[in-house]
């Protein structure tokens, strides 16, 4: 059994000594570094694992230059923010950012020094670029793919991405909202689904992680099921429920009652200043937990049920002046789909921009014409299309 067949969180210093005792060589799935490496090399190593078969980058292990097996464990200085630095480097230099996790293992014979293990699964969304170049693992090193010589391999990477995106699409669009609130007049559901190759990023049934979930939601009801944890609150004015699945997706729903003075009017500020931001905040906190460390993309689906034929009370109105939308949705539910990277939601400005994009789309369903802001001048998707187009022309001799 390989040392790395164990879950990352269970790896210990003894496992490091096992690598040396069993003379485990570097290769396609494993890379040793004696000390901290420059940012570009770090990004290349992580991206190459993600683009190939996944693997582990172990920093703080000195290897024999001829046999590529561990010799010693000089370690790294255990400074605050090591994981954060790795995350920042990979998110800023790799496009799109791949999924990876990290663990620091203290060295008992070298107080204040640690070995950093970076676990990178095979990516469901390849290829991942570093400064416009695709890197893959070749033996014990990372090498760039030249578009002309490796055209068909690059196409395979894009096919893998398309397959996973289609898989997530079928799950998200095929999932019917499972929550119905008898007391509520309408409800909002937020489904967040990560893109992973069949492996959940959530250590759902670890005791401390389970307690974290219950503390985060603070709902009175909790039910542990074979494949998920359900949390719910059935208060008359606060009907709420959340399902956290071992497959990695989270579904939250909130039922809302109409205020007596504004019967049949959906309150914009209630939905988009309260329910949606708080649900999004909870989901992001789960994916950013130290046990999870998810840096990949999220497919996010917002469903507003019970809105057909109803108008929306706009935030600009006050108690004396009721300002409504000009129309009402003719379909139910009103659905908004978005795909975004988790790091884009770390900052409050990123979360606010996301919520605003949902608000614009929902208000259109209520007859409000709202223009989108101008798109960023840099679009990575278009860059990839240009790259593939130029590669195709080179391949046919144009």
C-alpha positions in Angstrom: 0.0 0.0 0.0 1.4 3.4 -1.0 1.9 6.1 1.7 -0.3 8.4 -0.4 -3.2 5.9 -0.5 -4.0 7.3 3.0 -6.2 10.4 3.3 -4.0 13.6 3.3 -5.2 14.6 6.8 -3.9 11.2 8.2 -0.3 11.5 6.9 2.3 11.8 9.7 6.0 12.1 10.1 6.2 8.3 10.2 5.0 8.3 6.6 7.8 10.5 5.6 10.3 8.1 7.1 8.5 5.3 5.2 9.2 7.1 2.0 12.9 7.1 2.8 13.0 3.5 4.2 11.2 2.1 1.1 13.2 4.3 -1.3 10.1 5.7 -3.0 11.3 7.4 -6.2 10.0 10.5 -7.8 7.9 10.0 -10.9 4.8 11.0 -12.7 2.8 11.1 -9.4 5.5 12.3 -7.0 7.9 15.2 -6.8 10.4 16.1 -4.0 11.8 19.5 -3.4 14.4 20.2 -0.7 13.5 23.8 -0.1 11.0 26.5 -1.2 10.9 26.9 -5.0 10.3 30.1 -7.0 6.7 30.9 -7.7 6.7 30.0 -11.4 8.2 26.6 -10.7 5.7 26.0 -8.0 2.8 26.9 -10.4 4.3 24.7 -13.1 4.5 21.7 -10.8 1.0 22.0 -9.5 -0.5 22.6 -13.0 1.4 19.7 -14.5 0.0 17.3 -11.9 -3.5 18.6 -12.6 -3.1 18.2 -16.3 -1.8 14.7 -16.1 -2.8 12.1 -13.5 -2.6 14.1 -10.3 0.0 13.5 -7.6 1.9 15.0 -4.6 4.5 17.7 -4.4 6.5 17.3 -1.2 8.5 20.3 -0.2 11.2 19.9 2.5 12.6 16.6 1.4 16.1 16.3 -0.1 16.4 13.6 -2.8 19.3 11.7 -4.3 20.1 13.3 -7.7 20.8 10.0 -9.4 18.1 7.7 -7.8 15.6 10.4 -7.0 14.8 8.8 -3.6 14.6 10.7 -0.3 17.8 11.2 1.6 17.0 13.7 4.4 14.3 16.0 5.6 15.7 19.6 5.9 12.1 20.9 6.0 10.9 24.5 5.7 10.8 27.2 8.4 7.3 27.0 9.9 6.1 30.5 9.2 2.5 31.8 9.4 0.8 31.8 6.0 2.7 29.1 4.2 -0.6 27.5 2.9 -2.0 31.0 2.0 1.2 31.8 0.0 0.9 28.6 -2.0 -2.8 29.3 -2.6 -2.1 32.8 -3.7 0.7 31.8 -6.1 -1.4 29.1 -7.8 -4.5 31.2 -8.1 -2.7 34.1 -9.6 -0.4 32.1 -12.0 -2.5 29.1 -13.1 -5.6 29.6 -15.3 -8.0 28.2 -14.4 -6.9 27.5 -10.9 -6.9 23.7 -10.2 -8.1 21.9 -7.2 -5.4 21.0 -4.6 -5.1 20.5 -0.8 -2.2 21.0 1.6 -0.8 19.7 4.9 2.1 20.7 7.1 3.9 17.9 8.9 6.1 19.1 11.8 9.6 17.5 12.1 10.2 16.3 15.7 14.0 16.4 15.4 14.0 19.9 13.9 11.8 22.2 16.0 10.2 25.0 14.0 10.6 23.2 10.7 7.9 21.4 8.7 7.4 19.4 5.5 4.7 20.7 3.2 2.7 18.2 1.2 0.5 19.5 -1.7 -2.0 17.0 -3.0 -3.2 17.7 -6.5 -6.0 15.4 -8.0 -6.3 14.9 -11.7 -8.2 17.9 -12.9 -11.7 17.7 -14.4 -11.2 21.0 -16.1 -7.9 20.8 -18.1 -5.9 22.2 -19.5 -4.4 24.6 -16.9 -2.1 27.2 -18.2 0.9 28.9 -16.6 1.8 32.1 -18.4 0.0 30.8 -21.5 1.8 27.4 -21.5 0.4 23.9 -20.8 2.6 21.8 -18.6 2.3 18.0 -18.0 4.3 15.4 -16.0 7.0 13.5 -17.9 8.8 11.1 -15.6 9.9 13.1 -12.6 9.7 16.5 -14.2 7.2 19.0 -15.7 7.5 19.8 -19.4 5.6 22.2 -21.7 3.4 20.9 -24.5 4.2 22.4 -27.9 0.9 23.0 -29.7 2.0 21.6 -33.1 3.8 18.5 -31.8 1.1 17.7 -29.1 -2.0 18.9 -30.9 -4.0 15.7 -30.3 -3.0 15.5 -26.6 -4.2 19.0 -26.1 -7.5 18.1 -27.7 -7.8 15.2 -25.3 -7.4 17.6 -22.4 -10.2 19.8 -23.8 -12.4 16.7 -24.3 -11.9 15.8 -20.7 -13.0 19.2 -19.6 -16.1 19.1 -21.9 -17.1 15.7 -20.5 -16.9 16.9 -16.9 -18.7 20.1 -17.6 -21.5 18.1 -19.3 -21.6 15.8 -16.3 -22.1 18.8 -13.9 -24.6 20.3 -16.3 -26.8 17.2 -16.3 -26.7 16.9 -12.5 -27.5 20.6 -11.9 -30.3 20.9 -14.5 -31.7 17.5 -13.7 -32.0 18.1 -10.0 -35.5 19.2 -8.9 -35.8 21.4 -5.9 -36.7 19.0 -3.1 -37.9 21.5 -0.5 -41.5 22.6 -0.1 -42.5 25.0 2.7 -46.2 24.7 3.7 -46.2 27.9 5.6 -44.2 30.0 3.2 -45.6 32.1 0.4 -42.4 31.8 -1.8 -38.9 30.4 -1.4 -35.4 30.7 -2.6 -33.0 27.8 -3.2 -29.3 28.0 -3.7 -27.4 25.0 -5.1 -23.6 25.0 -5.2 -21.8 22.2 -7.0 -18.0 21.8 -7.3 -16.3 20.3 -10.4 -14.4 17.3 -9.2 -13.5 13.9 -10.9 -15.9 11.9 -8.7 -14.2 12.7 -5.4 -15.9 14.9 -2.9 -13.9 17.7 -1.4 -16.0 17.6 1.8 -14.8 15.4 4.7 -18.5 15.2 5.6 -18.5 12.6 8.4 -15.4 13.7 10.3 -16.7 14.6 13.8 -15.0 18.0 14.0 -16.2 19.0 10.5 -19.8 17.9 11.3 -19.7 20.1 14.4 -18.4 22.9 12.3 -21.5 22.6 10.0 -23.9 22.6 12.9 -22.2 25.7 14.3 -22.2 27.4 11.0 -25.9 27.0 10.3 -27.2 27.1 13.9 -30.4 25.3 13.0 -32.2 23.4 15.7 -32.7 20.2 13.6 -29.9 18.0 12.4 -30.2 14.7 10.6 -27.3 12.5 9.6 -28.1 10.3 6.6 -26.0 7.8 4.7 -24.9 10.3 2.0 -25.6 13.7 3.4 -26.2 15.9 6.5 -29.5 17.7 6.7 -29.9 20.8 8.8 -33.3 22.6 9.2 -35.2 25.2 11.2 -39.0 25.1 11.1 -39.7 28.4 12.9 -42.9 30.0 11.7 -41.1 33.0 10.2 -37.7 31.4 9.5 -38.3 28.2 7.6 -34.8 27.2 6.5 -33.1 24.0 5.4 -29.7 22.9 4.2 -28.4 19.6 2.7 -24.6 19.0 2.6 -23.8 16.0 0.4 -20.9 13.6 0.5 -20.7 14.2 -3.3 -19.6 17.8 -2.5 -22.7 19.8 -3.4 -24.7 22.0 -1.0 -28.3 22.9 -1.3 -29.9 25.6 0.9 -33.5 26.7 0.8 -35.4 29.5 2.7 -39.2 30.0 2.9 -40.5 33.5 3.1 -43.9 34.9 4.2 -45.4 38.1 2.9 -45.5 41.0 5.4 -49.1 41.9 6.2 -48.8 45.4 4.9 -47.3 44.3 1.6 -49.4 41.2 0.7 -48.4 39.5 -2.6 -45.3 41.7 -3.0 -41.9 39.9 -3.0 -39.4 42.1 -1.1 -36.2 42.7 -3.1 -34.2 43.7 0.0 -35.3 40.6 1.9 -34.1 38.3 -0.9 -31.0 40.0 -2.1 -29.7 41.8 1.1 -30.5 38.9 3.5 -31.3 35.4 2.2 -29.1 35.1 -0.8 -25.9 36.7 0.6 -26.2 34.7 3.9 -26.7 31.4 2.0 -23.8 32.2 -0.3 -21.6 33.2 2.6 -22.2 29.8 4.4 -21.5 27.8 1.2 -18.2 29.7 0.6 -17.1 29.2 4.3 -17.6 25.4 3.9 -15.5 25.2 0.7 -12.8 27.4 2.2 -12.6 25.4 5.5 -9.1 24.2 6.4 -10.2 20.6 5.9 -11.5 21.4 2.4 -9.2 24.0 0.8 -11.2 24.0 -2.5 -9.8 26.4 -5.1 -11.7 25.2 -8.1 -14.9 26.3 -9.7 -18.5 26.2 -8.5 -21.6 25.8 -10.5 -24.2 27.9 -8.7 -27.9 27.7 -9.4 -30.5 30.1 -7.8 -34.2 29.2 -8.0 -37.0 31.5 -6.9 -40.2 29.6 -6.5 -43.7 30.9 -6.0 -42.9 34.1 -8.0 -45.2 33.6 -11.0 -47.7 36.3 -11.4 -46.3 38.3 -8.5 -44.6 41.7 -8.4 -41.5 42.7 -6.6 -41.2 45.5 -4.0 -38.1 47.5 -5.0 -35.6 48.6 -2.4 -36.0 52.2 -3.4 -39.5 52.4 -1.9 -40.1 53.5 1.7 -42.9 52.8 4.1 -45.0 55.6 2.7 -44.3 55.0 -1.0 -44.6 51.5 -2.4 -42.4 51.1 -5.6 -43.1 48.0 -7.5 -41.7 46.3 -10.6 -43.6 46.9 -13.8 -44.3 43.2 -14.5 -44.2 39.7 -13.0 -42.7 36.4 -14.1 -44.7 34.2 -16.3 -42.8 31.0 -15.4 -42.1 29.3 -12.1 -39.4 28.9 -10.8 -37.2 31.8 -11.9 -33.8 30.2 -12.4 -30.3 31.8 -12.6 -27.2 29.8 -13.4 -23.6 30.9 -12.8 -20.2 29.3 -12.9 -17.5 31.0 -10.8 -14.2 30.2 -9.1 -14.2 30.0 -5.3 -11.3 32.4 -4.9 -13.4 35.0 -6.8 -15.9 34.9 -3.9 -13.3 35.2 -1.1 -13.5 39.0 -0.9 -16.8 40.7 0.0 -16.5 42.7 -3.3 -16.5 39.4 -5.2 -19.6 38.1 -3.4 -21.4 41.4 -3.8 -20.7 41.4 -7.6 -22.1 37.8 -7.8 -25.2 38.8 -5.9 -25.7 41.8 -8.1 -25.5 39.7 -11.2 -28.3 37.5 -9.8 -30.4 40.6 -8.9 -30.1 41.9 -12.4 -31.3 38.7 -13.9 -34.2 38.2 -11.5 -35.3 41.8 -12.0 -35.5 41.2 -15.7 -38.0 38.4 -15.0 -40.1 41.0 -13.2 -40.1 43.4 -16.2 -37.2 45.5 -15.1 -34.6 46.3 -17.8 -31.2 46.3 -16.2 -28.0 46.6 -18.2 -25.0 44.5 -17.5 -21.7 46.3 -16.7 -19.0 46.2 -19.4 -17.1 42.9 -19.5 -13.5 42.8 -18.5 -11.0 43.5 -21.3 -9.2 40.2 -20.5 -11.3 37.0 -21.1 -9.5 33.7 -20.5 -12.1 31.7 -22.4 -11.5 33.7 -25.5 -7.7 33.3 -25.1 -8.2 29.5 -25.0 -10.3 29.7 -28.2 -7.6 31.7 -30.0 -5.0 29.2 -28.8 -7.0 26.2 -30.1 -7.7 28.0 -33.4 -4.1 28.8 -34.0 -3.1 25.3 -33.0 -5.6 23.8 -35.6 -4.2 26.0 -38.3 -0.6 25.0 -37.5 -1.6 21.3 -37.5 -3.0 21.4 -41.0 -0.1 23.5 -42.3 -2.0 26.8 -42.7 
